Amino acid sequence: MPSAPTPTANNADLIARSLSAVWHPCTQMKHHERFPLVPVVKGEGVWLIDAEGHRYLDAVSSWWVNLFGHANPRINAALKDQLDQLEHAMLAGFTHEPAIKLSERLAKLTGLGHAFYGSDGASAVEIALKMSFHFWRNAGHTGKKKFVSLEGGYHGETIGALAVTDVAIFRDAYGPLLNNNLRVPFPQGDGTEALAALQRLLAGQAHEIAALIVEPLVQGAAGMRMYPAAYVTRARELCTQHDVHLIADEIMTGFGRTGTMFACEQAGIRPDFICLSKGITGGYLPLSCVLTTDDIYRQFYDDDVTRGFLHSHSYTGSALACRAALATLDIFETDDVIAANRDKALRFNQHIEPIRAHPRVSNFRHLGMIWAFDVASKQPAFAREFFAVALKRGVLLRPIGNTVYFMPPYVITEEEFCGLVEQTLAVIDEVVAA
């Protein structure tokens, strides 16, 4: 992999313009005085290319969204075709085939129906929370206003989603704005103690709880923390027993990341709501979706407009985004992606063994197309330093604290993965020695 030199004039011009005009997400902007932005002008498979032609292996799928590589020719072709037909029409009082077909296909994949569309993951969580609360109100259970989430859970950064998030760096500044929801322990080991705590909470407070929300199997923003599918299975049973909805936040875990199309499949359960986003369009366009049961849908179906679900946003069910999602599902189907990924992961696990065996690496974990490990380092700004050193070696890695993870596009080749491992080992040695 070629190294990335200090930005030259063309790069520098784009960087200066961006810093003067763009407020970048999830960023302390002052840090860019030391860590320059990378001005991307092109994407090619697993590679991002800057203004000077330097290439960076996108090992985190551009914040976990890209499934089949940048500038994928099949998704490109679908979008070009859709542009000649319909770019967007409001979905209130109107409909169109891309939204219809996508809803039908997602219903078959999840066992849930009546897809409600949003723009991003946090929007999907907001929709699911509101639907759950409104369902109970329509059903006459007006006391069910609270939500339960796992310690360390992350569900987005809008106010409602943040209220069920437990990652301090995102949540603490906005604490006074957030509702007083409930938290249960993260399932350690076999999850027995965490399940006992959940059971006690539901037994005592189910009358005021609308739903439990979980990221099934993997908590992403908490550092790729993984837990057993048996916890989700038993949580589903407890929610059913106590008349509490189960919301599966599959925004990151969905579309094959955990080794099955959806993580809930490994628990053998169907949630009451499933939230989807990120990979749904293959990383092309903003789109999110909430699917729910027919029973929940019917509780809103009434002559009284106030019993309807009046949530909306202007680009709900964008025809272009839905067409990208349909093209993405086509690739899953025609390429038998889930099975292919299982074979690929088995081979990749052999190549990543030197990282597992590294003396400064601990808590190595793997699930599906996610690999994560912790690096022992006294570097106070470990994540930023690791990110910067990796970029110089042509790799995009974005650690969470001291956790480094690989979540590459599924089209990554064996040779590219071996290069990723080689460069990551070099970065670990350089950052730890600093």
C-alpha positions as CSV (number, residue, x, y, z in Angstrom):
1,M,0.0,0.0,0.0
2,P,1.5,3.4,-1.0
3,S,2.1,5.9,1.8
4,A,0.3,9.2,2.0
5,P,2.7,12.2,2.0
6,T,2.1,15.6,3.5
7,P,-0.7,17.3,1.5
8,T,0.5,19.2,-1.5
9,A,-1.0,22.3,-3.0
10,N,-4.2,20.8,-4.4
11,N,-4.9,18.9,-1.3
12,A,-4.1,21.9,0.8
13,D,-6.5,24.1,-1.1
14,L,-9.4,21.7,-0.6
15,I,-8.5,21.4,3.1
16,A,-8.4,25.1,3.6
17,R,-11.7,25.6,1.9
18,S,-13.4,22.8,3.9
19,L,-12.1,24.2,7.2
20,S,-13.5,27.6,6.4
21,A,-16.9,26.4,5.3
22,V,-17.7,22.9,6.7
23,W,-18.5,21.9,10.3
24,H,-17.4,18.3,10.2
25,P,-19.3,15.6,12.2
26,C,-18.2,13.9,15.4
27,T,-15.1,16.2,15.5
28,Q,-13.4,18.7,17.7
29,M,-12.5,21.0,14.8
30,K,-9.4,22.4,16.6
31,H,-7.8,18.9,16.2
32,H,-7.5,19.6,12.5
33,E,-4.7,22.0,13.3
34,R,-2.6,18.9,13.9
35,F,-4.5,16.2,12.0
36,P,-5.2,17.4,8.4
37,L,-8.4,16.5,6.6
38,V,-8.2,14.1,3.7
39,P,-9.9,15.5,0.6
40,V,-11.4,12.6,-1.2
41,V,-12.2,13.0,-4.9
42,K,-12.8,9.4,-6.0
43,G,-13.7,6.0,-4.8
44,E,-12.8,2.6,-6.3
45,G,-13.8,-0.6,-4.6
46,V,-12.3,-0.6,-1.1
47,W,-10.2,2.4,-1.9
48,L,-10.7,6.2,-1.4
49,I,-8.5,8.4,-3.5
50,D,-7.4,12.0,-2.5
51,A,-6.8,15.0,-4.7
52,E,-3.2,14.0,-5.3
53,G,-4.0,10.4,-6.2
54,H,-3.0,8.8,-2.9
55,R,-5.1,5.8,-2.1
56,Y,-6.5,4.8,1.3
57,L,-8.0,1.4,2.0
58,D,-11.4,2.1,3.6
59,A,-11.2,-0.5,6.4
60,V,-14.3,0.9,8.2
61,S,-16.6,1.1,5.2
62,S,-16.9,4.9,5.6
63,W,-18.6,4.7,9.0
64,W,-20.0,1.2,8.4
65,V,-22.2,2.0,5.4
66,N,-20.4,0.7,2.4
67,L,-21.1,-2.9,1.5
68,F,-20.0,-3.5,-2.0
69,G,-17.3,-0.9,-2.7
70,H,-17.2,2.7,-3.8
71,A,-18.5,3.4,-7.3
72,N,-20.1,-0.1,-7.6
73,P,-21.0,-0.5,-11.2
74,R,-24.3,-2.3,-10.5
75,I,-25.6,0.3,-8.0
76,N,-24.4,3.0,-10.3
77,A,-26.4,1.6,-13.2
78,A,-29.5,1.3,-11.1
79,L,-29.3,4.9,-10.0
80,K,-28.6,6.2,-13.5
81,D,-31.7,4.3,-14.8
82,Q,-33.8,5.7,-11.9
83,L,-32.7,9.3,-12.6
84,D,-34.3,9.1,-16.0
85,Q,-37.6,8.1,-14.5
86,L,-38.2,9.7,-11.1
87,E,-35.9,11.3,-8.6
88,H,-38.3,12.0,-5.8
89,A,-42.0,12.5,-5.0
90,M,-43.5,13.0,-1.6
91,L,-44.8,9.8,0.0
92,A,-47.8,11.5,1.6
93,G,-50.8,10.9,-0.6
94,F,-48.5,9.5,-3.3
95,T,-46.5,6.3,-3.8
96,H,-44.0,4.9,-6.3
97,E,-42.6,1.5,-7.3
98,P,-39.1,1.7,-5.7
99,A,-40.6,2.3,-2.2
100,I,-43.3,-0.4,-2.8
101,K,-40.8,-3.0,-4.0
102,L,-38.3,-2.2,-1.3
103,S,-41.0,-2.5,1.4
104,E,-42.1,-5.9,0.0
105,R,-38.6,-7.3,-0.1
106,L,-37.7,-6.1,3.4
107,A,-41.0,-7.6,4.7
108,K,-40.0,-11.0,3.3
109,L,-36.5,-10.7,4.8
110,T,-37.6,-9.6,8.3
111,G,-41.0,-11.1,8.8
112,L,-42.2,-7.6,9.6
113,G,-44.3,-5.4,7.4
114,H,-45.4,-1.8,6.6
115,A,-42.0,-0.1,6.2
116,F,-41.8,3.5,7.5
117,Y,-38.9,5.4,6.0
118,G,-36.6,8.0,7.4
119,S,-33.2,9.4,6.4
120,D,-30.7,8.0,8.9
121,G,-30.2,5.7,11.9
122,A,-31.1,8.1,14.6
123,S,-34.3,9.0,12.7
124,A,-35.2,5.3,12.6
125,V,-34.8,5.0,16.3
126,E,-36.9,8.1,16.9
127,I,-39.6,6.6,14.7
128,A,-39.5,3.3,16.6
129,L,-39.6,4.9,20.0
130,K,-42.5,7.2,19.0
131,M,-44.4,4.3,17.4
132,S,-44.1,2.1,20.5
133,F,-45.2,4.9,22.9
134,H,-48.1,5.8,20.6
135,F,-49.2,2.2,20.2
136,W,-49.6,1.9,24.0
137,R,-51.4,5.2,24.2
138,N,-53.8,4.1,21.4
139,A,-54.3,0.8,23.3
140,G,-55.2,2.6,26.5
141,H,-51.9,2.0,28.4
142,T,-51.0,5.6,28.8
143,G,-48.6,4.9,31.7
144,K,-46.1,3.1,29.4
145,K,-43.8,6.0,28.7
146,K,-40.3,4.8,29.5
147,F,-37.7,2.9,27.5
148,V,-35.1,0.4,28.6
149,S,-31.6,0.1,27.0
150,L,-28.4,-1.7,27.7
151,E,-25.4,-0.1,29.4
152,G,-23.0,1.1,26.7
153,G,-25.7,1.2,24.1
154,Y,-25.6,3.7,21.2
155,H,-28.7,4.5,19.2
156,G,-28.0,7.9,17.7
157,E,-27.6,11.6,18.6
158,T,-31.0,13.2,18.1
159,I,-32.7,13.9,21.4
160,G,-35.0,10.8,21.6
161,A,-32.2,8.5,20.3
162,L,-29.7,10.0,22.7
163,A,-32.1,9.4,25.6
164,V,-31.6,5.7,25.1
165,T,-27.8,6.0,24.4
166,D,-25.2,5.3,27.1
167,V,-22.0,6.6,25.6
168,A,-20.8,9.5,27.8
169,I,-18.9,11.5,25.1
170,F,-22.2,11.8,23.1
171,R,-24.7,12.0,25.9
172,D,-23.3,13.9,28.9
173,A,-23.4,17.5,27.4
174,Y,-27.1,17.1,26.6
175,G,-28.1,15.3,29.8
176,P,-30.6,18.1,30.9
177,L,-32.5,17.6,27.7
178,L,-33.0,13.9,27.9
179,N,-35.8,11.9,29.3
180,N,-35.2,9.7,32.4
181,N,-35.2,6.3,30.9
182,L,-34.0,3.0,32.4
183,R,-30.8,1.0,31.8
184,V,-29.9,-2.6,32.4
185,P,-26.5,-4.3,32.6
186,F,-24.6,-5.2,29.5
187,P,-24.5,-9.1,29.2
188,Q,-21.1,-10.2,30.3
189,G,-20.1,-13.9,29.9
190,D,-23.2,-16.0,29.2
191,G,-25.5,-13.1,30.1
192,T,-27.1,-14.8,33.1
193,E,-26.7,-11.9,35.5
194,A,-27.8,-9.3,33.0
195,L,-30.9,-11.4,32.2
196,A,-31.8,-11.6,35.8
197,A,-31.5,-7.9,36.1
198,L,-33.7,-7.4,33.1
199,Q,-36.3,-9.8,34.5
200,R,-36.4,-8.0,37.8
201,L,-36.9,-4.6,36.1
202,L,-39.7,-5.8,33.9
203,A,-41.4,-7.7,36.7
204,G,-41.5,-4.5,38.8
205,Q,-42.0,-1.8,36.2
206,A,-43.5,-3.2,33.0
207,H,-46.6,-1.0,33.6
208,E,-44.5,2.1,32.8
209,I,-42.2,0.6,30.1
210,A,-43.0,0.9,26.5
211,A,-40.0,-1.0,25.0
212,L,-36.6,-2.5,25.4
213,I,-34.1,-1.4,22.7
214,V,-30.9,-3.3,21.9
215,E,-28.2,-3.5,19.3
216,P,-28.4,-7.3,18.8
217,L,-25.0,-9.1,19.3
218,V,-22.7,-6.1,18.9
219,Q,-22.5,-2.7,20.5
220,G,-20.7,-0.7,17.9
221,A,-19.9,2.7,19.4
222,A,-19.1,1.2,22.8
223,G,-16.1,-0.5,21.2
224,M,-17.5,-3.4,19.2
225,R,-18.6,-5.2,22.4
226,M,-20.0,-8.6,21.5
227,Y,-22.5,-10.7,23.5
228,P,-24.3,-14.0,23.1
229,A,-27.4,-14.5,21.0
230,A,-29.0,-16.3,23.9
231,Y,-29.4,-13.0,25.7
232,V,-31.5,-11.6,22.8
233,T,-33.5,-14.9,22.7
234,R,-34.4,-14.7,26.4
235,A,-34.9,-10.9,26.3
236,R,-37.6,-11.5,23.6
237,E,-39.3,-14.0,25.9
238,L,-39.3,-11.6,28.8
239,C,-40.6,-8.7,26.7
240,T,-43.5,-10.9,25.5
241,Q,-44.2,-12.1,29.0
242,H,-44.4,-8.6,30.4
243,D,-46.1,-6.8,27.4
244,V,-43.1,-4.7,26.5
245,H,-42.0,-4.1,22.9
246,L,-38.6,-5.3,21.7
247,I,-36.9,-2.8,19.3
248,A,-33.9,-4.3,17.4
249,D,-31.5,-1.6,16.4
250,E,-29.9,-3.3,13.4
251,I,-28.6,-0.1,11.9
252,M,-25.0,-1.3,12.1
253,T,-25.6,-5.1,12.6
254,G,-28.0,-5.5,9.7
255,F,-27.2,-6.5,6.1
256,G,-24.7,-9.2,6.8
257,R,-22.3,-7.6,9.2
258,T,-22.6,-10.2,11.9
259,G,-22.6,-13.2,9.5
260,T,-26.4,-13.4,8.9
261,M,-28.6,-11.0,7.0
262,F,-29.8,-9.7,10.4
263,A,-28.3,-10.3,13.8
264,C,-31.7,-11.3,15.2
265,E,-31.6,-14.4,13.0
266,Q,-28.9,-15.8,15.2
267,A,-31.2,-15.4,18.2
268,G,-34.1,-17.1,16.4
269,I,-36.4,-14.2,17.2
270,R,-38.6,-11.6,15.6
271,P,-38.6,-8.2,17.3
272,D,-41.6,-5.9,17.4
273,F,-39.7,-3.2,15.6
274,I,-36.5,-3.4,13.5
275,C,-34.5,-0.3,12.7
276,L,-32.4,-0.4,9.5
277,S,-30.0,2.1,7.9
278,K,-26.3,2.4,7.1
279,G,-25.8,-0.5,4.6
280,I,-29.3,-0.4,3.3
281,T,-28.3,1.5,0.2
282,G,-24.8,0.0,-0.1
283,G,-23.4,3.3,1.3
284,Y,-24.8,5.4,-1.5
285,L,-27.6,7.6,-0.2
286,P,-29.2,8.5,3.2
287,L,-32.1,6.1,4.0
288,S,-33.5,4.4,7.1
289,C,-36.4,2.2,7.7
290,V,-38.5,0.9,10.6
291,L,-40.6,-2.3,10.1
292,T,-43.1,-3.5,12.6
293,T,-45.8,-6.1,13.2
294,D,-49.3,-6.0,11.6
295,D,-50.8,-5.9,15.2
296,I,-48.9,-2.7,15.9
297,Y,-49.8,-1.2,12.5
298,R,-53.5,-2.0,13.1
299,Q,-53.6,0.0,16.4
300,F,-53.0,3.1,14.3
301,Y,-55.6,2.4,11.6
302,D,-58.6,4.5,12.5
303,D,-61.0,7.2,11.3
304,D,-59.5,9.5,14.0
305,V,-56.5,11.2,12.5
306,T,-54.8,11.7,15.9
307,R,-54.5,7.9,16.2
308,G,-52.5,7.8,13.0
309,F,-48.7,8.0,13.0
310,L,-48.1,11.6,11.8
311,H,-44.3,11.5,11.8
312,S,-42.8,12.7,8.5
313,H,-39.8,14.2,6.7
314,S,-39.7,15.7,3.3
315,Y,-37.6,12.9,1.7
316,T,-39.4,10.0,3.2
317,G,-39.0,7.0,0.8
318,S,-36.8,8.8,-1.7
319,A,-37.1,7.0,-5.0
320,L,-33.4,7.3,-5.7
321,A,-32.4,5.9,-2.2
322,C,-35.0,3.1,-2.5
323,R,-33.6,2.1,-5.9
324,A,-30.1,2.0,-4.5
325,A,-31.4,-0.2,-1.7
326,L,-33.0,-2.5,-4.3
327,A,-29.8,-2.8,-6.2
328,T,-28.0,-3.6,-3.0
329,L,-30.5,-6.4,-2.2
330,D,-30.1,-7.7,-5.8
331,I,-26.3,-8.1,-5.2
332,F,-27.0,-10.0,-1.9
333,E,-29.3,-12.4,-3.8
334,T,-27.4,-12.9,-7.1
335,D,-23.9,-13.2,-5.5
336,D,-25.1,-15.3,-2.4
337,V,-23.2,-12.8,-0.3
338,I,-23.9,-14.2,3.1
339,A,-22.5,-17.6,2.2
340,A,-19.6,-16.0,0.4
341,N,-18.8,-13.8,3.4
342,R,-18.7,-16.8,5.7
343,D,-16.0,-18.5,3.4
344,K,-14.1,-15.2,3.1
345,A,-14.1,-14.7,6.9
346,L,-12.7,-18.1,7.5
347,R,-9.8,-17.4,5.2
348,F,-9.3,-13.9,6.6
349,N,-9.1,-15.3,10.2
350,Q,-5.9,-17.1,9.2
351,H,-4.3,-13.9,7.9
352,I,-5.2,-11.8,10.9
353,E,-3.6,-14.3,13.4
354,P,-0.4,-12.2,13.7
355,I,-2.5,-9.3,15.1
356,R,-4.2,-11.7,17.6
357,A,-0.8,-12.9,18.7
358,H,0.8,-9.4,19.1
359,P,2.0,-8.9,22.7
360,R,0.2,-5.5,22.9
361,V,-3.1,-6.8,21.6
362,S,-5.9,-8.2,23.9
363,N,-9.5,-9.1,23.8
364,F,-9.5,-10.1,20.1
365,R,-13.0,-10.7,18.9
366,H,-14.7,-11.6,15.6
367,L,-18.2,-11.9,14.3
368,G,-19.2,-12.2,10.7
369,M,-17.4,-9.4,8.8
370,I,-16.3,-7.5,12.0
371,W,-12.9,-7.9,13.7
372,A,-11.9,-6.0,16.8
373,F,-9.1,-5.9,19.3
374,D,-7.8,-3.7,22.1
375,V,-4.3,-2.2,22.0
376,A,-2.3,-1.5,25.2
377,S,-0.9,2.0,24.9
378,K,-0.2,4.9,27.2
379,Q,-0.6,7.3,24.3
380,P,-3.2,9.8,25.7
381,A,-4.7,10.5,22.3
382,F,-4.3,6.9,21.0
383,A,-7.3,6.9,18.6
384,R,-6.2,10.1,16.8
385,E,-2.6,9.1,16.7
386,F,-3.5,5.7,15.4
387,F,-5.8,7.2,12.8
388,A,-3.1,9.6,11.6
389,V,-0.3,7.0,11.4
390,A,-2.6,4.6,9.6
391,L,-3.4,7.2,7.0
392,K,0.3,7.7,6.2
393,R,0.4,4.0,5.5
394,G,-2.6,4.2,3.2
395,V,-5.2,2.7,5.5
396,L,-8.4,4.3,6.9
397,L,-8.9,3.0,10.5
398,R,-10.9,4.9,13.1
399,P,-10.3,3.4,16.6
400,I,-12.9,3.7,19.3
401,G,-10.8,4.5,22.4
402,N,-8.1,1.9,22.4
403,T,-10.2,-0.5,20.3
404,V,-9.1,-1.0,16.7
405,Y,-11.6,-2.7,14.4
406,F,-11.9,-3.8,10.8
407,M,-15.3,-3.6,9.1
408,P,-14.3,-3.4,5.4
409,P,-16.6,-3.5,2.4
410,Y,-17.5,-7.1,1.5
411,V,-15.7,-6.8,-1.8
412,I,-12.3,-6.6,-0.2
413,T,-9.9,-9.2,-1.7
414,E,-7.7,-11.6,0.2
415,E,-4.6,-9.7,-1.0
416,E,-6.1,-6.4,0.2
417,F,-7.0,-7.9,3.6
418,C,-3.4,-9.2,4.0
419,G,-2.1,-5.7,3.2
420,L,-4.5,-4.3,5.8
421,V,-3.2,-6.7,8.4
422,E,0.5,-5.9,7.5
423,Q,0.0,-2.2,7.7
424,T,-2.0,-2.4,10.9
425,L,0.8,-4.4,12.6
426,A,3.2,-1.6,11.6
427,V,0.9,1.1,12.9
428,I,0.5,-0.7,16.3
429,D,4.3,-0.9,16.6
430,E,4.8,2.7,15.7
431,V,2.1,4.1,17.9
432,V,2.9,1.9,20.9
433,A,6.6,2.8,20.7
434,A,5.9,6.6,20.5
